[in-house]
Amino acid sequence: MGEPISAVVLQTYASKINALDAEHFSKRTNRGNDQGSRQYYAYRYDAEKQMYWPILLQETGDWETKNTDAAAEELTTWLMSVEKELK
């Protein structure tokens, strides 16, 4: 199993969430059948409503799309590296 994530690294990536563009995605394409689905999300806190709102970063599997925002791509790459460390 990988090393613990430092608070500094976590804060660096978490600080990018509020600036994410939640509107621009690549074209959603069909990549096959019965591949399942893997989705990566960031959650933005809305203090007024006291709720977290999901922002899709990337979806892979039967369907594929990704958030084209540069910060979203950076967060996705980092989350995938964390996931790989846990396997």
N, CA, C and O atoms as a DFTB+ gen file, in Angstrom:
348 C
 N C O
     1  1       0.842      -1.171       0.000
     2  2       0.000       0.000       0.000
     3  2       0.890       1.237       0.000
     4  3       2.004       1.201       0.521
     5  1       0.406       2.324      -0.578
     6  2       1.194       3.538      -0.723
     7  2       1.360       4.321       0.565
     8  3       0.829       3.967       1.618
     9  1       2.106       5.382       0.438
    10  2       2.354       6.281       1.563
    11  2       1.108       7.117       1.858
    12  3       0.295       7.344       0.962
    13  1       0.948       7.574       3.097
    14  2      -0.167       8.476       3.409
    15  2      -0.039       9.776       2.606
    16  3       1.067      10.215       2.289
    17  1      -1.159      10.369       2.291
    18  2      -1.162      11.641       1.569
    19  2      -0.925      12.751       2.580
    20  3      -1.618      12.840       3.594
    21  1       0.049      13.589       2.298
    22  2       0.348      14.674       3.234
    23  2      -0.758      15.724       3.192
    24  3      -1.436      15.891       2.178
    25  1      -0.927      16.417       4.294
    26  2      -1.939      17.475       4.381
    27  2      -1.657      18.579       3.367
    28  3      -2.587      19.173       2.822
    29  1      -0.390      18.855       3.116
    30  2      -0.014      19.904       2.160
    31  2      -0.444      19.514       0.746
    32  3      -1.003      20.333       0.017
    33  1      -0.185      18.274       0.361
    34  2      -0.578      17.801      -0.973
    35  2      -2.096      17.802      -1.103
    36  3      -2.635      18.265      -2.108
    37  1      -2.780      17.288      -0.098
    38  2      -4.237      17.255      -0.129
    39  2      -4.809      18.664      -0.250
    40  3      -5.725      18.890      -1.040
    41  1      -4.289      19.601       0.511
    42  2      -4.772      20.982       0.451
    43  2      -4.479      21.611      -0.912
    44  3      -5.282      22.395      -1.418
    45  1      -3.346      21.274      -1.500
    46  2      -3.000      21.799      -2.822
    47  2      -4.054      21.402      -3.849
    48  3      -4.506      22.234      -4.636
    49  1      -4.441      20.136      -3.839
    50  2      -5.450      19.676      -4.798
    51  2      -6.849      20.149      -4.415
    52  3      -7.626      20.534      -5.289
    53  1      -7.179      20.128      -3.146
    54  2      -8.505      20.569      -2.701
    55  2      -8.741      22.041      -3.029
    56  3      -9.872      22.445      -3.299
    57  1      -7.681      22.838      -3.005
    58  2      -7.829      24.268      -3.279
    59  2      -8.226      24.549      -4.728
    60  3      -8.664      25.657      -5.038
    61  1      -8.083      23.585      -5.603
    62  2      -8.440      23.754      -7.014
    63  2      -9.935      23.549      -7.271
    64  3     -10.440      23.932      -8.326
    65  1     -10.633      22.956      -6.327
    66  2     -12.026      22.560      -6.555
    67  2     -12.950      23.755      -6.790
    68  3     -13.785      23.713      -7.693
    69  1     -12.819      24.804      -6.007
    70  2     -13.733      25.942      -6.152
    71  2     -13.615      26.640      -7.495
    72  3     -14.566      27.282      -7.940
    73  1     -12.479      26.528      -8.143
    74  2     -12.279      27.187      -9.436
    75  2     -12.643      26.295     -10.627
    76  3     -12.552      26.736     -11.773
    77  1     -13.050      25.059     -10.376
    78  2     -13.355      24.140     -11.478
    79  2     -14.508      24.644     -12.335
    80  3     -15.501      25.165     -11.827
    81  1     -14.357      24.480     -13.629
    82  2     -15.431      24.757     -14.578
    83  2     -16.256      23.474     -14.682
    84  3     -15.750      22.442     -15.122
    85  1     -17.497      23.539     -14.287
    86  2     -18.345      22.344     -14.274
    87  2     -19.212      22.238     -15.524
    88  3     -20.152      21.443     -15.555
    89  1     -18.913      23.020     -16.548
    90  2     -19.782      23.085     -17.726
    91  2     -19.176      22.534     -19.014
    92  3     -19.918      22.233     -19.949
    93  1     -17.875      22.395     -19.093
    94  2     -17.248      22.038     -20.369
    95  2     -16.653      20.630     -20.332
    96  3     -15.756      20.329     -19.544
    97  1     -17.184      19.783     -21.209
    98  2     -16.775      18.387     -21.261
    99  2     -16.446      17.985     -22.692
   100  3     -16.931      18.584     -23.653
   101  1     -15.618      16.969     -22.811
   102  2     -15.382      16.385     -24.127
   103  2     -16.670      15.701     -24.578
   104  3     -17.566      15.450     -23.772
   105  1     -16.749      15.408     -25.852
   106  2     -17.917      14.710     -26.372
   107  2     -18.011      13.333     -25.711
   108  3     -17.020      12.607     -25.639
   109  1     -19.193      12.982     -25.235
   110  2     -19.404      11.681     -24.591
   111  2     -19.470      10.619     -25.683
   112  3     -20.308      10.691     -26.581
   113  1     -18.583       9.636     -25.598
   114  2     -18.519       8.609     -26.631
   115  2     -18.713       7.223     -26.033
   116  3     -18.335       6.961     -24.892
   117  1     -19.308       6.348     -26.825
   118  2     -19.506       4.964     -26.419
   119  2     -18.223       4.202     -26.701
   120  3     -17.707       4.236     -27.818
   121  1     -17.707       3.513     -25.684
   122  2     -16.444       2.783     -25.819
   123  2     -16.639       1.274     -25.779
   124  3     -15.662       0.527     -25.827
   125  1     -17.875       0.816     -25.694
   126  2     -18.119      -0.618     -25.660
   127  2     -19.291      -0.951     -24.768
   128  3     -20.050      -0.076     -24.348
   129  1     -19.424      -2.235     -24.486
   130  2     -20.510      -2.713     -23.633
   131  2     -19.948      -3.587     -22.526
   132  3     -18.913      -4.234     -22.687
   133  1     -20.639      -3.594     -21.417
   134  2     -20.286      -4.438     -20.275
   135  2     -18.889      -4.175     -19.730
   136  3     -18.237      -5.082     -19.213
   137  1     -18.432      -2.929     -19.847
   138  2     -17.139      -2.554     -19.277
   139  2     -17.306      -1.901     -17.911
   140  3     -16.328      -1.597     -17.227
   141  1     -18.545      -1.696     -17.533
   142  2     -18.790      -1.017     -16.275
   143  2     -18.604       0.476     -16.428
   144  3     -18.599       1.008     -17.538
   145  1     -18.451       1.139     -15.305
   146  2     -18.291       2.586     -15.320
   147  2     -17.432       3.006     -14.138
   148  3     -17.607       2.515     -13.023
   149  1     -16.517       3.904     -14.389
   150  2     -15.701       4.481     -13.319
   151  2     -15.800       5.991     -13.473
   152  3     -15.547       6.542     -14.545
   153  1     -16.171       6.643     -12.388
   154  2     -16.333       8.092     -12.416
   155  2     -15.498       8.725     -11.320
   156  3     -15.387       8.206     -10.209
   157  1     -14.921       9.852     -11.663
   158  2     -14.132      10.632     -10.713
   159  2     -14.844      11.966     -10.517
   160  3     -15.163      12.662     -11.482
   161  1     -15.084      12.309      -9.264
   162  2     -15.785      13.540      -8.918
   163  2     -14.978      14.360      -7.927
   164  3     -14.181      13.831      -7.152
   165  1     -15.203      15.655      -7.973
   166  2     -14.790      16.562      -6.904
   167  2     -16.091      17.113      -6.330
   168  3     -17.100      17.179      -7.032
   169  1     -16.075      17.503      -5.081
   170  2     -17.284      18.025      -4.443
   171  2     -17.042      19.449      -3.974
   172  3     -16.133      19.721      -3.189
   173  1     -17.883      20.357      -4.477
   174  2     -17.784      21.782      -4.131
   175  2     -18.827      22.105      -3.070
   176  3     -20.002      21.764      -3.206
   177  1     -18.375      22.769      -2.013
   178  2     -19.276      23.120      -0.918
   179  2     -19.970      24.442      -1.207
   180  3     -19.327      25.429      -1.564
   181  1     -21.286      24.451      -1.052
   182  2     -22.095      25.659      -1.180
   183  2     -22.506      26.059       0.239
   184  3     -23.402      25.456       0.828
   185  1     -21.841      27.080       0.779
   186  2     -22.081      27.486       2.167
   187  2     -23.504      27.996       2.374
   188  3     -24.094      27.783       3.434
   189  1     -24.051      28.661       1.373
   190  2     -25.409      29.195       1.497
   191  2     -26.434      28.073       1.658
   192  3     -27.345      28.174       2.479
   193  1     -26.285      27.017       0.881
   194  2     -27.220      25.889       0.945
   195  2     -26.753      24.795       1.894
   196  3     -27.485      23.843       2.162
   197  1     -25.540      24.933       2.399
   198  2     -24.928      23.955       3.293
   199  2     -24.968      22.551       2.684
   200  3     -25.368      21.577       3.322
   201  1     -24.534      22.491       1.421
   202  2     -24.519      21.226       0.684
   203  2     -23.257      21.127      -0.160
   204  3     -22.655      22.133      -0.538
   205  1     -22.878      19.900      -0.441
   206  2     -21.795      19.647      -1.384
   207  2     -22.408      19.293      -2.732
   208  3     -23.377      18.536      -2.798
   209  1     -21.842      19.841      -3.811
   210  2     -22.318      19.575      -5.164
   211  2     -21.243      18.818      -5.931
   212  3     -20.085      19.236      -5.953
   213  1     -21.621      17.702      -6.563
   214  2     -20.628      16.928      -7.311
   215  2     -20.269      17.607      -8.635
   216  3     -21.128      18.164      -9.319
   217  1     -19.002      17.547      -8.970
   218  2     -18.518      18.022     -10.265
   219  2     -17.812      16.844     -10.916
   220  3     -16.793      16.367     -10.417
   221  1     -18.352      16.384     -12.022
   222  2     -17.742      15.261     -12.728
   223  2     -16.399      15.686     -13.302
   224  3     -16.291      16.703     -13.987
   225  1     -15.384      14.893     -13.011
   226  2     -14.056      15.139     -13.566
   227  2     -13.825      14.264     -14.794
   228  3     -13.309      14.723     -15.813
   229  1     -14.218      12.992     -14.678
   230  2     -14.022      12.066     -15.794
   231  2     -14.879      10.829     -15.592
   232  3     -15.114      10.394     -14.464
   233  1     -15.341      10.272     -16.700
   234  2     -16.063       9.000     -16.700
   235  2     -15.406       8.094     -17.724
   236  3     -15.130       8.515     -18.848
   237  1     -15.154       6.845     -17.338
   238  2     -14.602       5.857     -18.261
   239  2     -15.420       4.580     -18.149
   240  3     -16.171       4.393     -17.192
   241  1     -15.270       3.713     -19.124
   242  2     -16.005       2.454     -19.148
   243  2     -16.797       2.362     -20.433
   244  3     -16.268       2.626     -21.513
   245  1     -18.080       1.984     -20.325
   246  2     -18.929       1.900     -21.514
   247  2     -19.003       3.250     -22.223
   248  3     -19.007       3.326     -23.452
   249  1     -19.061       4.296     -21.433
   250  2     -19.099       5.662     -21.957
   251  2     -17.897       6.420     -21.435
   252  3     -17.424       6.172     -20.325
   253  1     -17.407       7.343     -22.241
   254  2     -16.231       8.098     -21.845
   255  2     -16.448       9.581     -22.099
   256  3     -16.892       9.989     -23.173
   257  1     -16.126      10.375     -21.093
   258  2     -16.138      11.828     -21.214
   259  2     -15.211      12.380     -20.149
   260  3     -14.921      11.711     -19.157
   261  1     -14.751      13.599     -20.359
   262  2     -13.919      14.216     -19.332
   263  2     -14.177      15.709     -19.290
   264  3     -14.502      16.336     -20.298
   265  1     -14.025      16.252     -18.113
   266  2     -14.104      17.687     -17.906
   267  2     -12.832      18.266     -18.522
   268  3     -11.729      17.823     -18.203
   269  1     -12.982      19.249     -19.400
   270  2     -11.827      19.775     -20.130
   271  2     -11.107      20.910     -19.409
   272  3     -10.125      21.444     -19.923
   273  1     -11.578      21.276     -18.241
   274  2     -10.902      22.294     -17.440
   275  2      -9.516      21.773     -17.035
   276  3      -9.379      20.616     -16.636
   277  1      -8.501      22.618     -17.136
   278  2      -7.126      22.189     -16.817
   279  2      -7.008      21.675     -15.382
   280  3      -6.331      20.676     -15.139
   281  1      -7.653      22.344     -14.440
   282  2      -7.598      21.894     -13.046
   283  2      -8.300      20.549     -12.885
   284  3      -7.860      19.715     -12.093
   285  1      -9.380      20.330     -13.623
   286  2     -10.090      19.043     -13.562
   287  2      -9.195      17.923     -14.071
   288  3      -9.160      16.835     -13.495
   289  1      -8.476      18.190     -15.146
   290  2      -7.562      17.180     -15.680
   291  2      -6.441      16.884     -14.687
   292  3      -6.037      15.732     -14.527
   293  1      -5.944      17.917     -14.026
   294  2      -4.887      17.731     -13.024
   295  2      -5.406      16.921     -11.829
   296  3      -4.727      16.014     -11.348
   297  1      -6.602      17.250     -11.357
   298  2      -7.198      16.503     -10.244
   299  2      -7.439      15.045     -10.624
   300  3      -7.189      14.141      -9.826
   301  1      -7.923      14.820     -11.835
   302  2      -8.180      13.451     -12.289
   303  2      -6.896      12.638     -12.320
   304  3      -6.864      11.503     -11.844
   305  1      -5.851      13.208     -12.871
   306  2      -4.561      12.515     -12.931
   307  2      -4.080      12.167     -11.530
   308  3      -3.594      11.061     -11.291
   309  1      -4.215      13.106     -10.609
   310  2      -3.788      12.857      -9.230
   311  2      -4.641      11.763      -8.584
   312  3      -4.103      10.856      -7.949
   313  1      -5.972      11.841      -8.741
   314  2      -6.844      10.823      -8.155
   315  2      -6.537       9.436      -8.707
   316  3      -6.560       8.450      -7.971
   317  1      -6.251       9.362      -9.999
   318  2      -5.893       8.070     -10.596
   319  2      -4.582       7.539     -10.018
   320  3      -4.430       6.332      -9.826
   321  1      -3.641       8.433      -9.741
   322  2      -2.373       7.990      -9.158
   323  2      -2.582       7.496      -7.727
   324  3      -1.945       6.531      -7.304
   325  1      -3.465       8.147      -6.987
   326  2      -3.788       7.698      -5.627
   327  2      -4.451       6.325      -5.690
   328  3      -4.114       5.425      -4.921
   329  1      -5.390       6.178      -6.606
   330  2      -6.075       4.895      -6.766
   331  2      -5.083       3.779      -7.102
   332  3      -5.167       2.678      -6.559
   333  1      -4.157       4.074      -7.991
   334  2      -3.150       3.080      -8.390
   335  2      -2.283       2.673      -7.200
   336  3      -1.929       1.503      -7.057
   337  1      -1.946       3.635      -6.351
   338  2      -1.143       3.349      -5.156
   339  2      -1.870       2.411      -4.195
   340  3      -1.236       1.636      -3.478
   341  1      -3.194       2.483      -4.183
   342  2      -3.979       1.681      -3.250
   343  2      -4.180       0.244      -3.710
   344  3      -4.573      -0.615      -2.920
   345  1      -3.916      -0.015      -4.964
   346  2      -4.123      -1.381      -5.496
   347  2      -2.962      -2.281      -5.183
   348  3      -2.973      -3.455      -5.554
